[in-house]
Amino acid sequence: MDKSLKPYLSAIRQGLSDRAAARSLNLSKTTARERLLKIKRVGNLTHGNKGNNYRKPNPEKDKILAVATKYSGFGISHICELLESRDGISVNRETLRRWLNRPRVRKVPKQRQRRDRRPNFGELLQIDGSFHDWFGDIKACMINIVDDATNMAELHFDEQETIESACRCAWNWFTAYGVPQAFYADGRNMYHLDPEDDNQNFFTQMCRNLGIRIIMAHSPQAKGRVERWNGVHQRRLVPLMKLDGVRDMVDANEYLKKYIVEHNKRYARAADVGNVHKPLPDWAESIDEVCFILIERKLKNDWTFSYKGKVYQLPRQSIYPPAKSKITVKITISGKITAYYRWSEINVQ
Protein backbone atom coordinates (compact mmCIF):
# COMPACT_ATOMS: atom_id res chain seq x y z
CA MET A 1 0.00 0.00 0.00
CA ASP A 2 1.17 3.50 -0.84
CA LYS A 3 2.18 5.20 2.42
CA SER A 4 0.82 8.50 1.19
CA LEU A 5 -2.71 7.03 1.20
CA LYS A 6 -2.68 6.02 4.88
CA PRO A 7 -3.97 9.37 6.28
CA TYR A 8 -6.82 9.38 3.75
CA LEU A 9 -7.82 5.75 4.46
CA SER A 10 -7.75 6.51 8.18
CA ALA A 11 -10.13 9.45 7.67
CA ILE A 12 -12.46 7.22 5.61
CA ARG A 13 -12.48 4.45 8.23
CA GLN A 14 -13.27 6.95 10.99
CA GLY A 15 -16.12 8.42 8.96
CA LEU A 16 -14.91 11.99 9.54
CA SER A 17 -16.87 14.90 8.20
CA ASP A 18 -15.40 17.05 5.41
CA ARG A 19 -14.39 19.75 7.92
CA ALA A 20 -12.76 17.26 10.35
CA ALA A 21 -11.00 15.40 7.49
CA ALA A 22 -9.64 18.68 6.08
CA ARG A 23 -8.31 19.62 9.54
CA SER A 24 -6.73 16.18 9.96
CA LEU A 25 -5.08 16.20 6.51
CA ASN A 26 -4.08 19.90 6.71
CA LEU A 27 -5.94 20.64 3.47
CA SER A 28 -8.79 22.86 2.42
CA LYS A 29 -12.24 21.35 2.79
CA THR A 30 -12.82 21.21 -1.00
CA THR A 31 -9.45 19.52 -1.73
CA ALA A 32 -9.91 17.01 1.08
CA ARG A 33 -13.41 16.09 -0.13
CA GLU A 34 -12.26 15.66 -3.78
CA ARG A 35 -9.32 13.44 -2.80
CA LEU A 36 -11.38 11.26 -0.47
CA LEU A 37 -14.02 10.77 -3.17
CA LYS A 38 -11.35 9.77 -5.72
CA ILE A 39 -9.85 7.19 -3.36
CA LYS A 40 -13.30 5.71 -2.73
CA ARG A 41 -13.91 5.61 -6.50
CA VAL A 42 -10.58 4.38 -8.00
CA GLY A 43 -8.48 3.48 -4.94
CA ASN A 44 -5.58 5.92 -5.55
CA LEU A 45 -4.64 9.53 -6.24
CA THR A 46 -2.72 8.94 -9.50
CA HIS A 47 -3.41 11.55 -12.18
CA GLY A 48 -5.39 10.21 -15.10
CA ASN A 49 -2.85 11.45 -17.68
CA LYS A 50 0.14 9.73 -16.07
CA GLY A 51 2.06 7.66 -18.62
CA ASN A 52 0.41 9.28 -21.65
CA ASN A 53 2.71 10.97 -24.18
CA TYR A 54 0.99 13.73 -26.11
CA ARG A 55 4.17 15.09 -27.78
CA LYS A 56 4.16 14.81 -31.56
CA PRO A 57 7.20 12.86 -32.77
CA ASN A 58 9.81 15.00 -34.53
CA PRO A 59 10.48 13.55 -37.99
CA GLU A 60 14.04 15.00 -37.91
CA LYS A 61 14.94 13.40 -34.58
CA ASP A 62 17.01 10.51 -35.99
CA LYS A 63 18.84 12.80 -38.40
CA ILE A 64 19.66 15.32 -35.65
CA LEU A 65 20.88 12.60 -33.27
CA ALA A 66 23.08 11.12 -36.00
CA VAL A 67 24.79 14.49 -36.52
CA ALA A 68 24.99 15.18 -32.78
CA THR A 69 27.01 12.02 -32.12
CA LYS A 70 30.22 13.73 -33.29
CA TYR A 71 29.80 16.24 -30.45
CA SER A 72 29.57 13.60 -27.73
CA GLY A 73 32.08 15.30 -25.42
CA PHE A 74 30.33 18.69 -25.44
CA GLY A 75 27.73 20.27 -23.16
CA ILE A 76 24.10 20.50 -24.30
CA SER A 77 24.16 24.27 -24.94
CA HIS A 78 27.45 23.95 -26.80
CA ILE A 79 26.08 21.13 -28.98
CA CYS A 80 23.08 23.29 -29.92
CA GLU A 81 25.42 26.14 -30.91
CA LEU A 82 27.61 23.85 -33.03
CA LEU A 83 24.62 22.20 -34.71
CA GLU A 84 23.35 25.62 -35.72
CA SER A 85 26.69 27.21 -36.72
CA ARG A 86 28.34 24.20 -38.39
CA ASP A 87 25.46 22.01 -39.57
CA GLY A 88 22.58 24.45 -40.03
CA ILE A 89 20.35 22.52 -37.61
CA SER A 90 18.25 24.39 -35.04
CA VAL A 91 16.94 22.39 -32.07
CA ASN A 92 15.64 23.35 -28.64
CA ARG A 93 18.19 22.81 -25.88
CA GLU A 94 15.85 20.94 -23.51
CA THR A 95 14.48 18.82 -26.35
CA LEU A 96 18.01 17.73 -27.25
CA ARG A 97 18.80 17.09 -23.58
CA ARG A 98 15.76 14.75 -23.39
CA TRP A 99 16.71 12.94 -26.61
CA LEU A 100 20.28 12.39 -25.39
CA ASN A 101 19.07 11.41 -21.89
CA ARG A 102 21.40 13.93 -20.27
CA PRO A 103 20.63 14.84 -16.63
CA ARG A 104 20.09 18.46 -15.82
CA VAL A 105 22.57 19.69 -13.21
CA ARG A 106 21.37 22.53 -11.04
CA LYS A 107 24.02 24.57 -9.30
CA VAL A 108 23.16 25.93 -5.88
CA PRO A 109 24.12 29.63 -5.86
CA LYS A 110 26.58 30.65 -3.18
CA GLN A 111 25.40 33.21 -0.67
CA ARG A 112 27.75 36.13 -1.16
CA GLN A 113 27.66 39.72 -2.27
CA ARG A 114 29.10 40.20 -5.72
CA ARG A 115 31.21 43.20 -6.58
CA ASP A 116 29.64 45.44 -9.21
CA ARG A 117 31.28 45.53 -12.61
CA ARG A 118 33.52 48.44 -13.49
CA PRO A 119 31.61 50.85 -15.74
CA ASN A 120 34.30 51.32 -18.41
CA PHE A 121 35.94 49.01 -20.91
CA GLY A 122 39.63 48.86 -20.04
CA GLU A 123 39.25 50.14 -16.47
CA LEU A 124 40.18 46.77 -14.94
CA LEU A 125 41.51 43.59 -16.55
CA GLN A 126 41.58 40.36 -14.55
CA ILE A 127 44.47 38.04 -15.42
CA ASP A 128 45.00 34.43 -14.32
CA GLY A 129 46.59 31.16 -15.42
CA SER A 130 44.47 28.03 -15.90
CA PHE A 131 46.31 24.70 -15.57
CA HIS A 132 44.48 21.84 -17.29
CA ASP A 133 44.93 18.81 -19.57
CA TRP A 134 44.35 20.95 -22.64
CA PHE A 135 45.90 18.50 -25.11
CA GLY A 136 44.84 15.04 -23.98
CA ASP A 137 47.18 13.98 -21.17
CA ILE A 138 49.49 16.97 -21.71
CA LYS A 139 49.02 19.49 -18.91
CA ALA A 140 49.63 23.10 -19.90
CA CYS A 141 48.68 26.59 -18.78
CA MET A 142 46.33 29.00 -20.49
CA ILE A 143 46.81 32.67 -19.63
CA ASN A 144 43.36 34.27 -19.52
CA ILE A 145 42.70 38.03 -19.54
CA VAL A 146 39.09 39.16 -19.01
CA ASP A 147 37.80 42.73 -19.00
CA ASP A 148 35.74 43.34 -15.87
CA ALA A 149 33.18 45.57 -17.60
CA THR A 150 32.50 43.71 -20.85
CA ASN A 151 33.75 40.08 -20.54
CA MET A 152 36.02 40.65 -23.56
CA ALA A 153 38.81 38.06 -23.36
CA GLU A 154 42.30 37.30 -24.64
CA LEU A 155 44.00 33.88 -24.32
CA HIS A 156 47.49 32.44 -24.72
CA PHE A 157 48.90 28.93 -24.17
CA ASP A 158 52.25 28.15 -22.57
CA GLU A 159 53.83 25.26 -20.68
CA GLN A 160 53.70 27.15 -17.36
CA GLU A 161 52.27 30.36 -15.94
CA THR A 162 55.37 32.41 -16.67
CA ILE A 163 56.16 36.11 -16.83
CA GLU A 164 56.84 35.80 -20.55
CA SER A 165 53.48 34.16 -21.32
CA ALA A 166 51.61 36.80 -19.30
CA CYS A 167 53.47 39.57 -21.15
CA ARG A 168 52.74 38.11 -24.58
CA CYS A 169 49.05 37.69 -23.77
CA ALA A 170 48.94 41.28 -22.48
CA TRP A 171 50.75 42.54 -25.60
CA ASN A 172 48.10 40.88 -27.79
CA TRP A 173 45.49 42.81 -25.80
CA PHE A 174 47.39 46.13 -26.16
CA THR A 175 47.69 45.78 -29.92
CA ALA A 176 44.00 44.88 -30.26
CA TYR A 177 42.35 47.36 -27.85
CA GLY A 178 44.96 49.72 -26.38
CA VAL A 179 46.50 50.24 -22.95
CA PRO A 180 44.15 49.57 -19.98
CA GLN A 181 44.17 51.36 -16.65
CA ALA A 182 44.81 48.39 -14.31
CA PHE A 183 45.43 44.66 -14.01
CA TYR A 184 43.81 42.62 -11.22
CA ALA A 185 45.96 39.58 -10.41
CA ASP A 186 46.63 37.16 -7.58
CA GLY A 187 49.51 37.50 -5.14
CA ARG A 188 52.17 35.69 -7.17
CA ASN A 189 55.51 37.48 -7.28
CA MET A 190 55.44 37.46 -11.07
CA TYR A 191 52.66 40.03 -10.98
CA HIS A 192 53.63 42.04 -7.89
CA LEU A 193 56.89 43.56 -6.72
CA ASP A 194 57.58 46.17 -4.07
CA PRO A 195 57.96 49.55 -5.86
CA GLU A 196 60.90 50.34 -3.58
CA ASP A 197 62.61 47.03 -4.38
CA ASP A 198 65.35 47.00 -7.01
CA ASN A 199 64.14 43.65 -8.36
CA GLN A 200 62.27 43.76 -11.66
CA ASN A 201 60.52 41.43 -14.01
CA PHE A 202 59.17 41.87 -17.53
CA PHE A 203 55.52 42.12 -16.47
CA THR A 204 55.92 44.74 -13.74
CA GLN A 205 58.36 46.75 -15.85
CA MET A 206 55.97 46.64 -18.82
CA CYS A 207 53.18 48.00 -16.61
CA ARG A 208 55.47 50.75 -15.28
CA ASN A 209 56.49 51.73 -18.81
CA LEU A 210 52.87 52.01 -19.95
CA GLY A 211 51.45 53.49 -16.73
CA ILE A 212 49.30 50.48 -15.84
CA ARG A 213 48.40 49.88 -12.21
CA ILE A 214 48.63 46.34 -10.77
CA ILE A 215 46.08 45.52 -8.04
CA MET A 216 46.56 42.45 -5.85
CA ALA A 217 43.70 39.99 -5.31
CA HIS A 218 43.96 38.29 -1.92
CA SER A 219 41.80 35.24 -2.77
CA PRO A 220 40.53 33.32 -5.82
CA GLN A 221 37.00 34.54 -5.01
CA ALA A 222 38.17 38.14 -5.36
CA LYS A 223 38.88 37.56 -9.05
CA GLY A 224 35.88 35.29 -9.50
CA ARG A 225 35.06 36.55 -12.99
CA VAL A 226 38.27 35.26 -14.58
CA GLU A 227 38.08 32.08 -12.46
CA ARG A 228 34.60 31.32 -13.79
CA TRP A 229 35.65 31.92 -17.39
CA ASN A 230 38.56 29.50 -16.89
CA GLY A 231 35.98 26.79 -16.26
CA VAL A 232 33.98 27.80 -19.33
CA HIS A 233 37.05 27.50 -21.57
CA GLN A 234 37.95 24.11 -20.07
CA ARG A 235 34.48 22.78 -20.89
CA ARG A 236 34.19 24.29 -24.37
CA LEU A 237 37.71 24.66 -25.76
CA VAL A 238 39.08 21.17 -24.98
CA PRO A 239 36.44 19.21 -26.97
CA LEU A 240 36.56 21.82 -29.76
CA MET A 241 40.33 21.43 -30.22
CA LYS A 242 39.96 17.65 -30.15
CA LEU A 243 37.19 17.81 -32.77
CA ASP A 244 39.21 20.11 -35.05
CA GLY A 245 42.45 18.15 -34.73
CA VAL A 246 44.50 20.58 -32.63
CA ARG A 247 47.15 18.52 -30.86
CA ASP A 248 50.03 20.83 -29.82
CA MET A 249 50.61 24.26 -28.32
CA VAL A 250 51.76 25.99 -31.51
CA ASP A 251 48.60 25.02 -33.38
CA ALA A 252 46.51 25.81 -30.28
CA ASN A 253 47.74 29.42 -30.09
CA GLU A 254 46.92 29.81 -33.78
CA TYR A 255 43.51 28.21 -33.18
CA LEU A 256 42.80 30.69 -30.35
CA LYS A 257 42.72 33.59 -32.84
CA LYS A 258 39.52 32.23 -34.36
CA TYR A 259 38.11 30.84 -31.12
CA ILE A 260 38.42 34.09 -29.17
CA VAL A 261 36.60 36.04 -31.91
CA GLU A 262 33.61 33.68 -31.70
CA HIS A 263 33.78 33.65 -27.89
CA ASN A 264 33.77 37.45 -27.59
CA LYS A 265 31.00 37.73 -30.16
CA ARG A 266 28.80 35.44 -28.05
CA TYR A 267 29.63 36.45 -24.48
CA ALA A 268 30.89 40.04 -24.51
CA ARG A 269 28.55 42.80 -23.40
CA ALA A 270 28.57 46.56 -23.83
CA ALA A 271 30.23 48.66 -21.14
CA ASP A 272 27.89 50.71 -18.98
CA VAL A 273 29.73 53.98 -19.68
CA GLY A 274 32.53 53.89 -22.25
CA ASN A 275 36.07 52.94 -23.22
CA VAL A 276 39.08 54.19 -21.25
CA HIS A 277 41.84 52.40 -23.17
CA LYS A 278 44.71 54.63 -24.25
CA PRO A 279 46.49 54.05 -27.56
CA LEU A 280 49.93 52.48 -27.47
CA PRO A 281 52.68 55.12 -27.48
CA ASP A 282 54.37 55.78 -30.83
CA TRP A 283 57.67 54.47 -29.50
CA ALA A 284 56.12 51.09 -28.57
CA GLU A 285 56.49 49.48 -32.00
CA SER A 286 57.18 45.97 -30.69
CA ILE A 287 56.91 44.01 -27.46
CA ASP A 288 60.66 44.50 -26.84
CA GLU A 289 60.09 48.25 -26.53
CA VAL A 290 57.91 47.80 -23.42
CA CYS A 291 58.97 44.39 -22.01
CA PHE A 292 62.50 44.72 -20.71
CA ILE A 293 64.46 44.95 -17.50
CA LEU A 294 67.38 47.22 -16.64
CA ILE A 295 70.17 45.92 -14.41
CA GLU A 296 73.55 47.20 -13.32
CA ARG A 297 76.67 45.11 -13.84
CA LYS A 298 80.32 45.55 -13.05
CA LEU A 299 82.46 46.00 -16.16
CA LYS A 300 85.78 44.21 -15.78
CA ASN A 301 89.09 45.40 -17.08
CA ASP A 302 88.86 43.13 -20.13
CA TRP A 303 85.56 44.80 -21.09
CA THR A 304 83.37 41.84 -20.04
CA PHE A 305 80.42 41.48 -17.69
CA SER A 306 78.49 38.49 -16.34
CA TYR A 307 74.76 37.77 -16.40
CA LYS A 308 73.15 34.52 -15.21
CA GLY A 309 76.45 32.67 -15.24
CA LYS A 310 77.38 33.74 -18.77
CA VAL A 311 80.19 36.14 -19.68
CA TYR A 312 79.52 38.79 -22.34
CA GLN A 313 82.26 40.64 -24.20
CA LEU A 314 81.81 44.29 -25.11
CA PRO A 315 83.72 45.82 -28.01
CA ARG A 316 86.73 47.63 -26.57
CA GLN A 317 86.21 51.35 -26.50
CA SER A 318 89.94 51.99 -26.01
CA ILE A 319 93.19 50.18 -25.32
CA TYR A 320 92.82 51.12 -21.68
CA PRO A 321 90.61 49.48 -19.03
CA PRO A 322 87.10 50.97 -18.69
CA ALA A 323 87.12 54.26 -16.84
CA LYS A 324 83.72 53.56 -15.33
CA SER A 325 83.24 50.18 -13.67
CA LYS A 326 79.41 50.16 -13.65
CA ILE A 327 77.30 49.70 -16.78
CA THR A 328 73.55 49.47 -17.36
CA VAL A 329 72.35 46.37 -19.19
CA LYS A 330 68.95 46.16 -20.92
CA ILE A 331 67.47 42.67 -21.46
CA THR A 332 64.32 42.43 -23.59
CA ILE A 333 61.70 39.69 -23.45
CA SER A 334 62.98 38.36 -26.79
CA GLY A 335 66.48 37.94 -25.36
CA LYS A 336 68.19 40.94 -26.94
CA ILE A 337 70.88 42.40 -24.66
CA THR A 338 72.06 45.99 -24.94
CA ALA A 339 74.69 47.66 -22.74
CA TYR A 340 74.89 51.38 -22.00
CA TYR A 341 78.39 52.67 -21.25
CA ARG A 342 79.01 56.38 -20.74
CA TRP A 343 75.78 57.32 -22.59
CA SER A 344 76.66 55.09 -25.55
CA GLU A 345 74.52 52.11 -26.65
CA ILE A 346 76.39 48.90 -27.37
CA ASN A 347 74.61 45.86 -28.84
CA VAL A 348 75.84 42.72 -27.13
CA GLN A 349 73.94 40.30 -29.34
Backbone torsions as a table, in degrees:
resi	resn	phi	psi	omega
1	MET	NA	138.9	177.2
2	ASP	-66.2	125.4	-177.8
3	LYS	-62.3	-28.7	-178.1
4	SER	-68.4	-16.6	-179.1
5	LEU	-87.2	-14.2	-174.3
6	LYS	-57.1	-45.8	179.1
7	PRO	-61.4	-36.1	-179.6
8	TYR	-70.7	-43.0	179.0
9	LEU	-63.9	-35.7	178.1
10	SER	-64.7	-41.4	178.9
11	ALA	-64.7	-36.7	179.2
12	ILE	-67.5	-43.8	-179.4
13	ARG	-63.0	-36.8	-178.6
14	GLN	-78.4	-11.3	180.0
15	GLY	65.3	38.0	-178.6
16	LEU	-69.2	149.7	174.6
17	SER	-71.6	168.0	-179.8
18	ASP	-58.8	-41.2	-178.9
19	ARG	-65.4	-46.0	-178.5
20	ALA	-67.3	-39.2	178.7
21	ALA	-64.7	-40.9	178.9
22	ALA	-62.4	-40.4	178.9
23	ARG	-67.0	-38.3	-179.4
24	SER	-69.3	-38.0	-178.0
25	LEU	-91.0	-2.1	-178.7
26	ASN	58.4	45.9	178.8
27	LEU	-128.9	169.0	173.0
28	SER	-72.4	159.6	-176.1
29	LYS	-63.3	-39.6	-178.5
30	THR	-65.8	-46.0	-179.1
31	THR	-63.8	-43.5	179.9
32	ALA	-60.9	-43.6	-178.5
33	ARG	-63.7	-44.1	-178.4
34	GLU	-64.2	-40.5	-179.0
35	ARG	-70.0	-39.8	178.6
36	LEU	-64.5	-40.3	178.0
37	LEU	-64.2	-38.6	179.6
38	LYS	-66.4	-40.0	178.3
39	ILE	-64.6	-40.0	177.9
40	LYS	-64.6	-32.1	-174.3
41	ARG	-84.7	-48.2	-174.4
42	VAL	-116.8	-10.6	175.8
43	GLY	87.1	4.3	177.9
44	ASN	-157.1	177.8	179.2
45	LEU	-112.8	16.1	-177.6
46	THR	-66.5	135.9	179.6
47	HIS	-66.4	142.2	-176.1
48	GLY	-64.8	-23.4	-178.0
49	ASN	-91.8	1.6	-177.6
50	LYS	-62.3	132.6	179.3
51	GLY	89.2	-12.0	178.9
52	ASN	-84.7	139.4	178.7
53	ASN	-115.6	108.6	-177.4
54	TYR	-99.4	3.7	178.8
55	ARG	-72.9	136.3	175.9
56	LYS	-76.5	131.9	179.5
57	PRO	-62.7	138.3	178.9
58	ASN	-85.2	119.5	-177.0
59	PRO	-66.0	-19.3	-178.3
60	GLU	-93.4	4.0	-173.4
61	LYS	-58.4	-50.0	-177.7
62	ASP	-62.8	-39.4	178.8
63	LYS	-64.4	-43.8	-178.8
64	ILE	-65.3	-43.1	179.6
65	LEU	-65.0	-34.3	178.7
66	ALA	-65.2	-39.2	178.4
67	VAL	-73.0	-36.8	-175.8
68	ALA	-69.6	-16.0	-177.7
69	THR	-63.3	-28.6	-179.7
70	LYS	-74.1	-8.5	177.5
71	TYR	-109.3	35.7	-172.3
72	SER	-64.0	-27.0	-177.9
73	GLY	-90.7	8.8	-175.1
74	PHE	-101.4	161.4	173.1
75	GLY	-75.2	162.6	-176.2
76	ILE	-59.6	-48.5	-178.8
77	SER	-61.8	-39.6	-179.4
78	HIS	-67.0	-38.8	178.0
79	ILE	-62.0	-43.1	179.3
80	CYS	-60.5	-41.5	178.6
81	GLU	-63.1	-45.0	-177.7
82	LEU	-68.7	-38.1	176.6
83	LEU	-60.1	-38.7	-178.4
84	GLU	-76.6	-43.5	-175.0
85	SER	-78.7	-34.8	-175.1
86	ARG	-101.5	-29.3	-174.6
87	ASP	-117.3	-3.7	178.4
88	GLY	68.0	27.0	-179.2
89	ILE	-112.1	125.9	178.8
90	SER	-108.0	124.7	-179.1
91	VAL	-144.1	144.3	178.8
92	ASN	-66.2	139.6	-176.4
93	ARG	-60.5	-47.6	-177.4
94	GLU	-71.1	-30.9	174.5
95	THR	-63.4	-45.9	179.3
96	LEU	-64.9	-38.0	178.2
97	ARG	-60.4	-40.8	-179.7
98	ARG	-68.2	-41.5	179.4
99	TRP	-63.3	-38.7	-178.0
100	LEU	-86.2	-3.4	179.4
101	ASN	57.3	44.1	177.9
102	ARG	-93.8	130.8	177.4
103	PRO	-70.3	151.1	177.8
104	ARG	-96.1	119.3	-177.6
105	VAL	-95.7	122.3	178.2
106	ARG	-103.9	123.2	179.0
107	LYS	-89.2	131.9	177.8
108	VAL	-81.2	119.6	-177.9
109	PRO	-66.5	140.3	178.5
110	LYS	-78.2	144.0	-179.0
111	GLN	-86.6	95.5	177.6
112	ARG	-153.5	163.1	179.5
113	GLN	-96.8	118.2	-178.8
114	ARG	-81.2	144.9	176.2
115	ARG	-76.0	137.2	178.7
116	ASP	-65.1	148.7	176.1
117	ARG	-64.2	151.5	170.9
118	ARG	-69.2	145.5	-173.9
119	PRO	-77.1	-19.7	-172.2
120	ASN	-115.7	142.6	174.0
121	PHE	-69.2	122.5	-179.2
122	GLY	94.8	-0.7	179.6
123	GLU	-74.3	-33.5	-179.8
124	LEU	-152.3	122.8	175.1
125	LEU	-110.2	128.2	174.4
126	GLN	-92.2	133.2	-178.4
127	ILE	-127.9	138.6	-177.7
128	ASP	-160.4	156.5	175.3
129	GLY	-104.0	137.7	-178.7
130	SER	-117.1	108.0	177.2
131	PHE	-86.7	130.8	-175.8
132	HIS	-164.5	162.9	173.8
133	ASP	-80.4	76.6	-173.5
134	TRP	-72.3	-30.7	-176.2
135	PHE	-121.9	72.1	-177.1
136	GLY	70.4	-118.9	179.7
137	ASP	-91.1	3.6	-178.3
138	ILE	-89.3	113.5	179.4
139	LYS	-84.0	133.3	179.7
140	ALA	-142.9	179.8	-179.1
141	CYS	-122.4	134.0	175.0
142	MET	-109.1	117.8	174.1
143	ILE	-78.3	126.5	-174.8
144	ASN	-122.5	122.0	174.9
145	ILE	-113.4	127.0	-178.6
146	VAL	-129.0	129.8	175.3
147	ASP	-76.1	131.5	-174.2
148	ASP	-67.6	-29.3	-174.5
149	ALA	-87.2	-31.8	-168.4
150	THR	-122.8	-12.0	-173.7
151	ASN	72.3	6.0	174.3
152	MET	-58.6	140.3	-172.5
153	ALA	-131.6	157.1	171.4
154	GLU	-139.8	138.6	-173.8
155	LEU	-130.1	153.1	176.9
156	HIS	-156.4	133.1	179.2
157	PHE	-94.3	143.7	172.2
158	ASP	-154.0	169.0	-178.8
159	GLU	-69.4	-35.2	-179.2
160	GLN	-136.6	169.8	173.8
161	GLU	-84.0	87.8	-173.8
162	THR	-107.6	165.8	176.1
163	ILE	-61.2	-43.2	-177.1
164	GLU	-62.8	-42.8	-179.4
165	SER	-66.7	-38.4	177.3
166	ALA	-64.3	-40.1	-180.0
167	CYS	-65.8	-41.8	-177.8
168	ARG	-69.1	-35.9	176.1
169	CYS	-66.4	-42.1	178.3
170	ALA	-64.4	-39.3	179.3
171	TRP	-63.6	-38.2	175.3
172	ASN	-59.8	-38.2	177.7
173	TRP	-66.8	-44.7	-178.0
174	PHE	-59.8	-43.7	-177.9
175	THR	-70.5	-25.2	-179.3
176	ALA	-86.0	-41.5	-170.9
177	TYR	-123.4	-21.7	-175.7
178	GLY	115.1	-170.6	-175.7
179	VAL	-94.8	120.6	-179.7
180	PRO	-78.9	176.2	179.8
181	GLN	-85.8	-35.1	-173.6
182	ALA	-155.4	151.6	168.6
183	PHE	-108.7	142.8	176.8
184	TYR	-116.4	111.2	-172.5
185	ALA	-135.9	163.9	179.4
186	ASP	-75.0	-175.9	-169.5
187	GLY	-84.3	16.4	179.0
188	ARG	-65.1	145.7	-178.3
189	ASN	-63.6	-22.8	-179.5
190	MET	-66.7	-22.8	179.4
191	TYR	-102.1	-19.2	-172.8
192	HIS	-133.1	130.9	172.6
193	LEU	-137.9	149.4	177.0
194	ASP	-64.1	125.2	-179.9
195	PRO	-57.7	-26.7	-179.9
196	GLU	-87.6	-3.9	-179.8
197	ASP	-84.5	143.8	179.4
198	ASP	-76.8	-16.0	180.0
199	ASN	-66.7	147.8	-179.7
200	GLN	-138.2	160.1	164.8
201	ASN	-143.4	169.6	-172.8
202	PHE	-62.2	-38.2	-175.4
203	PHE	-69.3	-49.7	-179.5
204	THR	-65.4	-37.5	179.6
205	GLN	-69.1	-36.7	176.4
206	MET	-60.7	-44.1	179.5
207	CYS	-65.9	-37.5	177.0
208	ARG	-64.9	-41.5	-178.4
209	ASN	-64.7	-32.4	-176.7
210	LEU	-101.6	0.3	178.5
211	GLY	72.7	35.5	-179.9
212	ILE	-100.4	131.0	178.3
213	ARG	-83.2	142.4	175.9
214	ILE	-112.6	119.8	-178.6
215	ILE	-106.9	133.7	-177.6
216	MET	-88.3	131.1	172.2
217	ALA	-96.3	129.6	-173.1
218	HIS	-93.1	1.4	177.9
219	SER	-160.2	157.5	176.0
220	PRO	-60.4	-33.0	-179.3
221	GLN	-65.9	-27.8	-178.7
222	ALA	-64.6	-34.4	177.2
223	LYS	-109.1	49.1	-174.9
224	GLY	-62.0	-28.7	-177.0
225	ARG	-63.6	-48.9	-179.7
226	VAL	-70.1	-31.7	177.6
227	GLU	-64.6	-41.8	179.5
228	ARG	-66.5	-39.4	179.5
229	TRP	-69.1	-28.3	173.7
230	ASN	-57.3	-44.5	178.8
231	GLY	-64.5	-37.8	178.3
232	VAL	-62.1	-45.0	-179.6
233	HIS	-66.5	-36.2	178.3
234	GLN	-63.3	-38.5	-178.8
235	ARG	-76.1	-33.5	-172.4
236	ARG	-99.7	-39.1	-172.7
237	LEU	-76.9	-38.5	-177.8
238	VAL	-60.2	-53.4	178.6
239	PRO	-65.5	-29.7	178.1
240	LEU	-65.7	-46.0	179.6
241	MET	-64.5	-37.0	177.6
242	LYS	-65.4	-41.6	179.8
243	LEU	-64.2	-39.2	-175.5
244	ASP	-94.0	8.6	172.1
245	GLY	77.6	25.7	177.3
246	VAL	-87.2	119.2	-171.9
247	ARG	-120.4	-15.8	-177.8
248	ASP	-134.8	172.7	-171.5
249	MET	-70.3	-35.8	179.9
250	VAL	-63.2	-48.7	178.1
251	ASP	-65.3	-33.6	-178.7
252	ALA	-65.4	-43.3	179.1
253	ASN	-65.0	-32.8	174.9
254	GLU	-70.8	-38.5	179.6
255	TYR	-65.1	-32.3	-178.8
256	LEU	-61.6	-28.3	-178.0
257	LYS	-60.8	-39.8	178.0
258	LYS	-79.9	-41.2	-177.0
259	TYR	-61.5	-43.2	-174.2
260	ILE	-69.8	-29.5	176.0
261	VAL	-64.1	-47.3	179.0
262	GLU	-65.9	-39.1	180.0
263	HIS	-62.7	-48.1	-178.5
264	ASN	-66.7	-34.4	178.9
265	LYS	-63.4	-34.3	-176.4
266	ARG	-85.7	-40.1	-168.7
267	TYR	-108.0	-16.8	-178.4
268	ALA	-71.0	150.5	178.3
269	ARG	-128.1	163.2	179.7
270	ALA	-75.1	144.2	175.9
271	ALA	-69.1	149.6	-178.2
272	ASP	-66.7	-32.5	-176.0
273	VAL	-116.5	-67.8	-175.3
274	GLY	-171.0	-156.1	-176.4
275	ASN	-119.3	125.0	-178.4
276	VAL	-113.6	14.3	174.0
277	HIS	-63.5	143.6	172.7
278	LYS	-104.8	147.2	178.0
279	PRO	-67.6	151.8	175.8
280	LEU	-60.8	140.6	177.2
281	PRO	-60.1	155.2	-179.0
282	ASP	-61.8	-30.4	-177.2
283	TRP	-77.7	-13.4	-178.4
284	ALA	-88.7	73.8	-177.8
285	GLU	-84.4	-21.3	179.5
286	SER	-146.0	169.5	-178.2
287	ILE	-64.5	-28.0	179.4
288	ASP	-65.8	-23.5	-178.5
289	GLU	-73.0	-22.7	-178.3
290	VAL	-115.6	-23.9	-178.2
291	CYS	-103.8	94.1	178.2
292	PHE	-156.6	163.3	173.1
293	ILE	-125.9	150.1	178.4
294	LEU	-115.4	126.1	179.7
295	ILE	-130.7	156.9	175.6
296	GLU	-102.3	137.6	177.5
297	ARG	-133.5	154.3	177.8
298	LYS	-86.0	126.0	179.4
299	LEU	-90.3	120.1	-176.6
300	LYS	-80.6	171.3	-176.2
301	ASN	-65.3	-23.7	177.5
302	ASP	-91.2	17.6	177.2
303	TRP	62.9	42.7	175.9
304	THR	-124.4	157.5	171.9
305	PHE	-142.5	161.5	-176.8
306	SER	-113.8	144.4	175.2
307	TYR	-150.3	120.2	-179.1
308	LYS	52.4	45.8	174.8
309	GLY	79.1	2.7	-179.9
310	LYS	-114.6	140.2	-178.8
311	VAL	-97.7	130.4	179.3
312	TYR	-113.6	137.1	-178.8
313	GLN	-103.3	124.8	174.0
314	LEU	-91.9	147.1	172.3
315	PRO	-59.4	134.1	-179.1
316	ARG	-64.1	131.2	177.6
317	GLN	-88.1	-18.1	177.3
318	SER	-163.0	175.0	178.3
319	ILE	-79.0	-7.7	-178.4
320	TYR	-96.7	161.4	174.6
321	PRO	-62.2	158.1	-179.5
322	PRO	-60.7	136.5	-179.2
323	ALA	-75.3	-25.3	-179.7
324	LYS	-117.4	124.9	-171.5
325	SER	-83.6	-17.9	-178.3
326	LYS	-102.9	134.8	174.4
327	ILE	-128.8	157.2	175.2
328	THR	-100.9	130.0	-178.6
329	VAL	-115.8	130.4	178.2
330	LYS	-107.8	122.3	177.8
331	ILE	-115.7	121.3	-179.8
332	THR	-91.0	167.2	-178.3
333	ILE	-66.2	-23.7	177.7
334	SER	-84.6	-3.4	176.6
335	GLY	98.7	1.3	178.1
336	LYS	-73.6	133.9	-178.0
337	ILE	-118.5	126.6	179.1
338	THR	-126.6	135.2	178.2
339	ALA	-108.7	145.0	177.8
340	TYR	-118.8	113.7	-177.7
341	TYR	-124.7	116.0	178.3
342	ARG	52.3	51.8	177.0
343	TRP	66.1	13.9	177.0
344	SER	-110.5	139.7	178.9
345	GLU	-94.0	129.0	-177.8
346	ILE	-126.1	118.6	177.9
347	ASN	-77.8	122.4	-179.3
348	VAL	-86.4	-36.5	175.9
349	GLN	-151.2	NA	NA
